[in-house]
Amino acid sequence: DAGVTQSPTHLIKTRGQQVTLRCSPISGHKSVSWYQQVLGQGPQFIFQYYEKEERGRGNFPDRFSARQFPNYSSELNVNALLLGDSALYLCASSTTGQGVNYGYTFGSGTRLTVV
Amino acid sequence: AQRVTQPEKLLSVFKGAPVELKCNYSYSGSPELFWYVQYSRQRLQLLLRHISRESIKGFTADLNKGETSFHLKKPFAQEEDSAMYYCALSSTGNQFYFGTGTSLTVIP
């Protein structure tokens, strides 16, 4: 059984550009969450989606947006990239919207570098 | 506001020695506390959670509400324990607040 898969694994973008990151949850998982991990810091919560609806949002600017598709996969979009957006972006899936105790599983992440 | 503090960025111990990774939190309610581990070139994975009161790979952690702490302990460190450890708190059940992590090195 495949785990949480994220694509691409690495990405280099220029300031001001837009980027889309993708996440496929574990089969049967209906919730996807996104985290940003800046070098030297712990992961910071960005969004949670459950059953295609936004269920939680962290303290990030409106440049960050996300959506979840009928097959429960998800995309994270970041517009007008800043150098400070350089980070590892993690996706996690779980079976329920209150999923921290129900198989909360992280992907390997997408490393975004903004130059 | 929820906050998780891991005061040690780096921790080195000798193989066979006891190890304690500190975690303090601030939250006015009844949080759920977790420890996550990331081994070299592997993804972040759950080590243990306080509600389960379990011991995983010889590690235990006790929630001390009076001291608002959730320290991770192991009586005899092994080389394979070398990894990055993150303490995490959940208040709503749908997101984690992570600490900054402690990098543990077990010296042979």
Chai-1 contact restraints between the chains, C-beta under 6 A:
chainA,res_idxA,chainB,res_idxB,connection_type,confidence,min_distance_angstrom,max_distance_angstrom,comment,restraint_id
A,Q41,B,T100,contact,1.0,0.0,6.0,A-B,restraint_1
A,G42,B,Y86,contact,1.0,0.0,6.0,A-B,restraint_2
A,G42,B,F98,contact,1.0,0.0,6.0,A-B,restraint_3
A,G42,B,G99,contact,1.0,0.0,6.0,A-B,restraint_4
A,G42,B,T100,contact,1.0,0.0,6.0,A-B,restraint_5
A,G42,B,G101,contact,1.0,0.0,6.0,A-B,restraint_6
A,P43,B,F98,contact,1.0,0.0,6.0,A-B,restraint_7
A,F45,B,Q95,contact,1.0,0.0,6.0,A-B,restraint_8
A,Q48,B,N94,contact,1.0,0.0,6.0,A-B,restraint_9
A,Q48,B,Q95,contact,1.0,0.0,6.0,A-B,restraint_10
A,R55,B,N94,contact,1.0,0.0,6.0,A-B,restraint_11
A,G56,B,N94,contact,1.0,0.0,6.0,A-B,restraint_12
A,G56,B,Q95,contact,1.0,0.0,6.0,A-B,restraint_13
A,G97,B,N94,contact,1.0,0.0,6.0,A-B,restraint_14
A,Q98,B,G93,contact,1.0,0.0,6.0,A-B,restraint_15
A,Q98,B,N94,contact,1.0,0.0,6.0,A-B,restraint_16
A,V100,B,S90,contact,1.0,0.0,6.0,A-B,restraint_17
A,V100,B,G93,contact,1.0,0.0,6.0,A-B,restraint_18
A,F106,B,R43,contact,1.0,0.0,6.0,A-B,restraint_19
A,F106,B,L44,contact,1.0,0.0,6.0,A-B,restraint_20
A,S108,B,R43,contact,1.0,0.0,6.0,A-B,restraint_21
